[in-house]
């Protein structure tokens, strides 16, 4: 499936599509999310959950700054959007479980393991 935004990507991940072609600006965010090491990844998950919780309760998304400082602004926005759309952080683990087949014609190709 070809995806161009976070909503399409979240849906493809939740369905467990065997192959996902990511296009456009989403490629950079997804590449950075997938390249994040295990320790930083744990901190990112905690920060994302905190950010979304704080935003829901106080309507102040300042915890997002923590996520952005760990993995960068575009990947942080992509990650938080995926979590919000999918309704949980498990979508990020699903994303990281896909194997990268590299880029083809400007799109990132992911295959389900």
C-alpha positions as CSV (number, residue, x, y, z in Angstrom):
1,X,0.0,0.0,0.0
2,X,1.2,3.5,-0.7
3,X,0.8,6.0,2.2
4,X,1.4,9.7,2.2
5,X,0.2,10.8,5.6
6,X,0.1,9.6,9.2
7,X,-3.5,8.5,9.0
8,X,-2.9,6.2,6.1
9,X,0.3,4.8,7.7
10,X,-1.5,4.1,11.0
11,X,-4.3,2.3,9.2
12,X,-1.7,0.2,7.2
13,X,0.2,-0.7,10.4
14,X,-3.0,-1.6,12.3
15,X,-4.1,-3.9,9.4
16,X,-0.6,-5.5,9.3
17,X,-0.1,-4.8,5.6
18,X,2.7,-7.0,4.2
19,X,4.3,-4.1,2.4
20,X,4.1,-0.3,2.9
21,X,5.4,2.3,0.5
22,X,5.9,5.6,2.4
23,X,6.0,8.8,0.2
24,X,6.6,12.5,0.7
25,X,7.6,14.3,3.9
26,X,6.5,11.3,5.9
27,X,9.7,9.4,4.8
28,X,12.0,11.6,6.9
29,X,9.9,11.3,10.0
30,X,9.5,7.5,9.7
31,X,13.2,7.0,8.9
32,X,14.2,8.9,12.1
33,X,11.7,7.0,14.2
34,X,13.0,3.7,13.0
35,X,16.7,4.7,13.5
36,X,16.2,5.6,17.2
37,X,18.1,3.4,19.6
38,X,16.5,1.3,22.3
39,X,17.3,3.5,25.3
40,X,16.2,6.7,23.6
41,X,13.2,4.9,22.2
42,X,12.0,4.0,25.8
43,X,12.3,7.7,26.7
44,X,10.4,8.7,23.6
45,X,7.5,6.4,24.4
46,X,7.2,7.8,28.0
47,X,7.4,11.4,26.7
48,X,4.7,10.8,24.0
49,X,2.3,9.2,26.5
50,X,3.0,12.1,28.9
51,X,2.6,14.7,26.1
52,X,-0.8,13.3,25.0
53,X,-2.0,13.0,28.6
54,X,-1.0,16.5,29.4
55,X,-2.6,17.9,26.3
56,X,-5.9,16.1,27.0
57,X,-6.0,17.3,30.6
58,X,-4.5,20.8,30.4
59,X,-4.8,21.6,26.6
60,X,-1.1,22.6,26.8
61,X,1.2,20.4,24.6
62,X,4.5,21.5,26.1
63,X,5.6,18.0,26.8
64,X,6.0,17.6,23.1
65,X,9.2,19.7,23.4
66,X,10.7,16.7,25.3
67,X,9.9,14.3,22.5
68,X,11.2,16.8,19.9
69,X,14.5,17.2,21.8
70,X,15.0,13.4,21.8
71,X,14.3,12.6,18.1
72,X,13.8,15.9,16.3
73,X,10.7,17.9,15.4
74,X,9.4,16.1,12.3
75,X,9.8,12.6,13.7
76,X,8.2,13.8,17.0
77,X,5.2,15.2,15.2
78,X,4.9,12.0,13.1
79,X,5.2,9.8,16.2
80,X,2.6,11.8,18.2
81,X,0.2,11.9,15.2
82,X,0.5,8.1,14.8
83,X,-0.2,7.5,18.5
84,X,-3.1,9.9,18.5
85,X,-4.7,8.4,15.3
86,X,-4.2,4.8,16.3
87,X,-5.2,5.4,19.9
88,X,-2.0,4.0,21.5
89,X,1.7,3.6,21.4
90,X,1.6,0.1,20.1
91,X,1.4,1.5,16.6
92,X,5.0,2.8,17.0
93,X,6.2,-0.7,18.0
94,X,4.4,-2.0,14.9
95,X,6.3,0.5,12.8
96,X,9.6,-0.4,14.2
97,X,8.9,-4.1,13.7
98,X,8.8,-3.7,9.9
99,X,11.9,-4.4,7.9
100,X,13.2,-1.5,5.7
101,X,13.8,-2.5,2.1
102,X,15.4,0.9,1.4
103,X,14.1,3.6,-0.8
104,X,12.7,3.2,-4.3
105,X,11.8,6.2,-6.4
106,X,11.8,8.5,-3.4
107,X,9.6,6.3,-1.3
108,X,10.6,4.2,1.7
109,X,9.6,0.6,1.4
110,X,8.8,-1.4,4.6
111,X,8.0,-5.1,4.8
112,X,6.2,-6.9,7.6
113,X,8.5,-9.5,9.2
